[in-house]
Amino acid sequence: MVLALALEQGEKYVTFAAISAATGLAAPTLVQRYGSCNAMILTAISQAWDGLDALAETAAIDATTQSKGVPGLLKALTGPIDPGALLTLSLRDTELVARAKSWRAGVEQAIAARLDVSAKAKETAAMIFAAWQGRMMWDAAGGKGFRLGDGIKRLG
């Protein structure tokens, strides 16, 4: 609920009163648990990164996504949490930025593992990752510039 409110309306709308009203938990209970609204928001963002990490780990070892190559991996990683939006919320905290970088490195490693073995697999994986993230961002803004599968074929 905290993350959803922060993503939909902005962090300044995440208050103990708003979360209390949305969840039915007493505001003093939330204050006792988190101490501040900022701590509550950071906890929610950290938990979202935990979810993305778990999704990436599962997708990286899943036989179904392995047989479908890079497109299958990226499709498996497209879930309820938008990594780009989560990154935006994470930029003000160095630990959360480190979490984002770690997630990106893991995804790029999984992409590289699905590419033909070459000296430039790591670099190609980074380009595919950037294209995927850019595509997701612009899809949300209402425009499709290219088919990601076509981009992967060209790069891979």
Secondary structure, 3 states (H helix, E strand, C coil): CHHHHHHHHCHHHCCHHHHHHHHCCCHHHHHHHHCCHHHHHHHHHHHHHHHHHHHHHHHHHCHHHHHCHHHHHHHHHCCCCCHHHHHHHHCCCHHHHHHHHHHHHHHHHHHHHHCCCCCCHHHHHHHHHHHHHHHHHHHHCCCCCCCHHHHHHHHC
